[in-house]
Amino acid sequence: MRRRILIGTYVRSSGYYDAYYRKAQQVRALLADDFRRAFTEQGVDLLLTPTTPTPAFKAGEKTEDPVAMYLADVFTCSMNLASVPALSLPVGLSGGLPVGAQLVAPVNAEPRMLSVAATLERVIDAATEVR
């Protein structure tokens, strides 16, 4: 976490504002627009995606590999950048380790997202091995 804060502070400093921060804000706006269009123009109610590209790793397993730690966040970053609501819920096990799915909703559609998540939690046995 400390590394992310330091990098964020660095790229927003005056010498790097135009090179990094402004471009990142432009990309963020494009990403938010993509989500808005998917939900409005394409008629998507909710998205269901993996939370991470792999099952959870054992506690302490990746602490020496920051790249692996960052890559584990790859599917959640776009939701944060686009400011759309999302939640992760357990959907099973792989090799005894948890697997998560992520529900993503349009802005202000949290009640729908929470309702679907509650239904999924009732019908999915998160203790079942998945492939």
Buried (B, 14 or more C-beta within 10 A) or exposed (E): EEEEEEEEEEBEEEEEEEEBBEEBEEEBEEBBEEBBEBBEEEEBEBBEBBBBEEBBBEEEEBEEEEEEEEBBEEBBEBBEBBEBBBBBBBBBBEEEEBBBBBBBBBEEBEEBBBEBBEEBEEEBEBEEEEE
